[in-house]
Amino acid sequence: MILSLLLLLLGLVMPLLLTALSTRVKGSAKVGWCIVVLCMSWIGYGIFIMLNPSIGAKQA
């Protein structure tokens, strides 16, 4: 449970946060990059769950 929450935080939230705090891009381009990073991180997390079914499965 804790491992999956940690992976969720590191894989989905941190890239979005780092992109939002970046100073290289300003204005509407930053919003676009945040959307791209969010989508890519969700795709990567989904692939990770598919390749590691023990993390995605509920433990009894």
TIGU-107045 format. One line per field, with one value per residue (C-alpha): chain; residue number from 1; residue in three letters; y, z, x. Coordinates in pm, whole numbers, always signed. Each point is the difference from the previous one (the first is absolute). Example, Ala and Ser with C-alpha at 12.3 -4.5 7.8 and 13.67 -1.06 7.14 Angstrom:
residues 2
cadena: (A A)
num: (1 2)
residuo: (Ala Ser)
v: (-450 +344)
w: (+780 -66)
u: (+1230 +137)
//
This chain:
residues 60
cadena: (A A A A A A A A A A A A A A A A A A A A A A A A A A A A A A A A A A A A A A A A A A A A A A A A A A A A A A A A A A A A)
num: (1 2 3 4 5 6 7 8 9 10 11 12 13 14 15 16 17 18 19 20 21 22 23 24 25 26 27 28 29 30 31 32 33 34 35 36 37 38 39 40 41 42 43 44 45 46 47 48 49 50 51 52 53 54 55 56 57 58 59 60)
residuo: (Met Ile Leu Ser Leu Leu Leu Leu Leu Leu Gly Leu Val Met Pro Leu Leu Leu Thr Ala Leu Ser Thr Arg Val Lys Gly Ser Ala Lys Val Gly Trp Cys Ile Val Val Leu Cys Met Ser Trp Ile Gly Tyr Gly Ile Phe Ile Met Leu Asn Pro Ser Ile Gly Ala Lys Gln Ala)
v: (+0 +245 -99 +67 +339 +88 -102 +202 +305 -37 -104 +231 +297 +82 +44 +226 +201 +36 +115 +250 +144 +20 +345 -82 +26 +270 +64 -225 -211 -111 -115 -200 -162 -85 -173 -195 -106 -103 -215 -160 -78 -166 -207 -100 -90 -209 -189 -56 -145 -226 -132 -47 -150 -75 +374 +64 -303 +15 -204 -217)
w: (+0 +98 -298 -246 +161 -20 -365 -67 +162 -174 -338 -40 +231 +1 -378 -11 +298 -147 -332 +171 +199 -301 -97 -361 -137 +86 -57 -206 -118 +361 +17 -319 +138 +325 -198 -207 +308 +183 -291 -50 +370 +7 -304 +160 +327 -187 -184 +328 +159 -302 +18 +380 +75 +363 +77 -178 +146 +335 +266 +216)
u: (+0 +270 +215 -279 -72 +368 +14 -313 +156 +336 -133 -297 +27 +371 +45 -304 +124 +350 -145 -227 +291 +232 +121 +94 -354 -252 -369 -222 +295 +50 -363 +52 +313 -181 -275 +254 +196 -317 -118 +341 +36 -344 +93 +331 -170 -258 +272 +181 -315 -57 +357 -12 -342 +90 -1 -328 -179 -173 +171 -227)
//
